Amino acid sequence: MKMPKRLIKTIGIVLTSVAGCIVLFVVAFEIFMSHMTSQELIGNYPSPDGEHTAYIYLYDGGATTPFSILCDVKGERIFGKRRIYVKDHIDTATVEWIDERTVRINGVTLDIFDGKYTDPGY
């Protein structure tokens, strides 16, 4: 038994429309959720040689996420920015440069090119 071409076209149009609506909903949800969070710059700390800068942000993820401290490093030989530090449940940070490529954030010593610290959790 052959299905009529019109029925196949109708099913294709319906499936394509449903898929398009799902994609549109996901994109709208992501845009909405991105406006529910905030990231505030609370300090920038240049390295001793002035080639790199550590930017400290206070991240508020809304009612369901705790405050977090984020550190991004920008400078020479770093394309864009590099996130090197993330810690939840705190809202302040102490930053101290040890040398041109080593920074200490809240007692954690990191190499800005190779190091990365992410809070293991609660």
C-alpha positions as CSV (number, residue, x, y, z in Angstrom):
1,M,0.0,0.0,0.0
2,K,1.4,3.4,-1.0
3,M,1.0,6.4,1.2
4,P,-0.2,9.5,-0.7
5,K,2.5,12.1,-1.3
6,R,0.3,14.8,0.3
7,L,0.2,12.8,3.6
8,I,4.0,12.4,3.6
9,K,4.5,16.1,3.0
10,T,2.0,17.0,5.8
11,I,3.8,14.7,8.3
12,G,7.2,16.2,7.3
13,I,5.9,19.8,7.8
14,V,4.4,18.9,11.2
15,L,7.6,17.2,12.4
16,T,9.8,20.1,11.1
17,S,7.5,22.6,12.9
18,V,7.6,20.7,16.2
19,A,11.4,20.5,16.0
20,G,11.6,24.3,15.2
21,C,9.4,25.1,18.2
22,I,11.6,23.0,20.5
23,V,14.8,24.7,19.3
24,L,13.1,28.1,19.7
25,F,12.0,27.2,23.3
26,V,15.5,26.1,24.3
27,V,17.1,29.3,22.9
28,A,14.5,31.5,24.7
29,F,15.0,29.6,27.9
30,E,18.8,30.0,27.8
31,I,18.4,33.7,27.1
32,F,16.0,34.1,30.0
33,M,18.2,32.2,32.4
34,S,21.3,34.2,31.4
35,H,19.5,37.3,32.6
36,M,18.7,35.7,36.0
37,T,22.4,35.5,36.9
38,S,24.9,38.3,37.4
39,Q,28.7,38.6,37.3
40,E,30.2,41.7,38.9
41,L,33.8,42.7,38.6
42,I,35.2,43.2,42.2
43,G,38.8,43.8,41.4
44,N,41.6,43.6,38.9
45,Y,45.2,42.9,39.8
46,P,48.1,43.5,37.4
47,S,51.1,41.2,37.5
48,P,54.5,42.7,38.7
49,D,55.7,43.1,35.1
50,G,52.3,44.5,34.0
51,E,51.9,42.0,31.2
52,H,49.0,40.1,32.7
53,T,46.0,41.0,34.8
54,A,43.9,38.9,37.1
55,Y,40.2,39.9,37.1
56,I,38.1,38.8,40.1
57,Y,34.4,38.5,39.6
58,L,31.6,37.8,42.1
59,Y,29.1,35.5,40.5
60,D,25.5,35.3,41.7
61,G,23.7,32.4,40.1
62,G,20.3,33.4,41.5
63,A,18.2,31.8,44.2
64,T,19.3,28.2,43.5
65,T,23.1,28.8,43.2
66,P,25.5,30.1,45.9
67,F,27.8,33.1,45.5
68,S,31.1,32.2,43.7
69,I,34.4,33.8,43.1
70,L,35.8,33.5,39.6
71,C,39.2,34.6,38.4
72,D,40.1,35.2,34.7
73,V,43.6,36.1,33.6
74,K,44.2,38.2,30.5
75,G,47.5,39.3,28.9
76,E,50.3,38.4,26.6
77,R,50.4,34.8,25.2
78,I,46.8,34.2,26.5
79,F,44.2,34.2,23.8
80,G,41.2,36.1,25.1
81,K,40.9,35.2,28.7
82,R,41.7,32.1,30.8
83,R,39.6,31.1,33.8
84,I,42.0,29.8,36.5
85,Y,40.0,29.9,39.7
86,V,36.4,29.1,40.7
87,K,35.2,28.7,44.3
88,D,31.7,28.5,45.6
89,H,30.2,29.7,48.9
90,I,32.5,32.8,49.2
91,D,32.1,36.4,48.3
92,T,35.6,37.8,48.8
93,A,39.0,37.1,47.4
94,T,42.6,37.9,48.3
95,V,45.0,38.1,45.4
96,E,48.8,38.2,45.5
97,W,51.2,37.9,42.6
98,I,54.2,35.7,43.5
99,D,56.0,36.4,40.2
100,E,55.2,37.2,36.6
101,R,53.4,33.9,36.0
102,T,52.3,32.7,39.5
103,V,49.4,34.1,41.4
104,R,48.0,33.2,44.9
105,I,44.2,33.5,45.2
106,N,42.7,32.8,48.7
107,G,45.8,30.7,49.6
108,V,45.8,28.6,46.3
109,T,48.9,29.1,44.3
110,L,48.4,28.8,40.5
111,D,50.5,29.1,37.4
112,I,48.5,31.3,35.0
113,F,49.4,29.2,32.0
114,D,49.1,25.7,33.4
115,G,47.1,25.9,36.7
116,K,43.4,25.7,37.3
117,Y,41.5,25.4,40.5
118,T,37.9,24.5,40.8
119,D,36.2,24.1,44.1
120,P,35.4,20.4,44.6
121,G,32.1,21.3,46.2
122,Y,30.4,21.5,49.5
